[in-house]
Amino acid sequence: MDAAGGRAVAVFGSANPEPGDEAYEQARAAGRRLAELGWALANGGYGGTMEAAARGAVEAGGHTIGVTCTVWGRPANRYVREVIETPDLAERIARLVELGRAGYLLLPGATGTLLEFAWVWERMAKGMMPRRPIVCLGTFWRPVIQLVSGRRRRSAELVAVIRSVDELSVHFPPAGPGRAG
């Protein structure tokens, strides 16, 4: 078990934004808020919104877990406190999904983030994993949700879209003893 004792929110997002970019600062605020609520943060461990969310969590005194992948041969960012190295992308995603026992936060991203989102969403929709919060911060993923729910209406019920980090506590209430474990 990870140092967070299974009390983590998995955060999926892009590797591209730089400090000062709106997406970076939003991810940093989200990481900070999750840590303030008592949740550990697990993500891919590299740059962009992954770094930003981990940075925000660490700045608020939270624990961060970075799940890296040996195929990329890069170290985790400096805000990761616990590194879990996997041999390939499939194992990396599986480990992130497993760590997200408290749920999943989606930030804007590209194909890797889409893959993580689809994996979690499909497994929940098919009853292959326990129902947990899937929360999209901002409207970036709304067109995907609308497109999929047009084919499978009940799928949309599994995903929440929030406008700001202030709404995170609705889906990830303060972690207390025995929560998310």
N, C-alpha and C positions, 0 to 999 in steps of 0.2 A: 504494500500500500504506500501511496505517496505521503509525504510529510504533512499534507493537508488533511489526512485522515478521510479522504473521500468527500471532502466538503468544498468542491471546486465548481466554478462555472467555466465552461469551455468557451473561449472567445475566438471567433473566426473572422479574419479580415485580410486586407491587402498588405503586401510587402513594400508598396511603393511610396506612400506619403512620407514627407520629411518633417522634422520639427518645425513648427510654425504654420504648416498647412492646416486647413480647417479639419480635414479628416483625421490628421494626427492628433490634434488637440481634442477633438471629440472622443477619440479612442482613449486618450490619456485621462480625460474626465470620467469616462465609463469605468476604466480600471480603478481609479481612485474611489468612485462611488461603490463599486462592488466590494472593495477592501473595507470601506467604512461600514458596510452592511455585514461584514464578518466573513465574506466568502474568499477563498483562495481563487486564483485565476490560472487557468491552463490555456496555453495557446501554442502556436507553431514555433515560437521562440526566436524568430529572426527579426527583421527590421519592419519599418512602416507601422501599421496599426498594431502589429504584434508587439513591437518594442514600446509603442506609446501606451498601450493598455497595461503592459507589465510595469512600465515606468510609473504610471499613475497609481497602481496598486502598491508598489514599493514605497512611493512617497507618502502613502497613507498607512504604512506599516503592515501591509498585507504580504501574503506568501504567493510566489509565482512559480509556475512549472512550465518549462519550455520543452516541447516534444519536437526534437530535431530529427533530421534524416541524413544518414551517412552518404547517400548519393550526391548530396549537394556539397559536402565537405566544408561547411562553414560552421563556425562556433555560434552558440546562442548569444543573444544580445546581453549586455551587461546588467540588465534588470531582472534576468532570470535567476532565481535562487536555487532551483532544482532542475537539472537537465535529465531528460529521458531520451536516449538516442535509439532510433529505430533504423532498420536496414533499408526500408523502402517506403514509398508513399502510402501504400495500402495499410501497412502496419502503423504508420504515423497517424492516419485518420482514425483507425480503429482504437488506438490508444487515447487520442483526444476525445473521442466519443465516450469511451469508458470513463475517463477522468471527469467528464461533465455530468457528474451525478446530480448536481443541483440544477442543471439545464445548460442552455446554449445561447450565447449572444452573438448575433450576426451584425458585422459592420460592413460597409461597402467593400467590394473586392472584385476579383476576376474569376478565372476558371477554377482555381484551387479552392476559393471560398465557395463557389457554386457547388463544387463536388462535395465539400463538407456539409453544406446546407442540404443538398439532395440526399446524401447518405443518411443523415439524422432524420429528416422529414419522412423519407420512404420507410425506414425501419419502424418509426412510430406509427405511420399510417397503416402498416401491415401487422401491427401488434408484435413486432419482433424485439421490442425493447420497451421498458417502462415509459409511460408518458411523463415527460418533463417539459419545462418551459422552453420554447423556441422563440426567441425575441429578436426582432430586427430593429436596429436603431436607425431611424430615418426612413425615408421612402424609397431608397435605392432598390430594395428587393420587391417592392409592391407589384411591379409588372409581372415578375415571375410568379408570385403568389396568385395573382389574378388569372394568369394564363393556365396554371395548373388547376386551380379551383374551378375553372370553366369545364374541365374534363372530369374532375373528381371533387365535387363541392365540399365534401366533409374534410378534405385535406386542409382547407383554409382554417378550419377550427383549431388546428394544431399550432398555428403560427400567430404571434402577436406582433403588431407594428407599433412602435412608440416613437414619439417625436423628440424626446430629450432624456438625458441621463436621470433627470429627476423622477422619471416614471419607472426606473429600474426596480425600486423597492416594491412595486406592485407585483412583479413577477419573481423577484428574488428577495423576499422579506428578510429582515435581519436574521442571520444564522445564529441559532441557539444550540444548546446541547442536543445531540442526536439528530440534528437536521442534516439533510443531504448525504448522510452516510450510508 
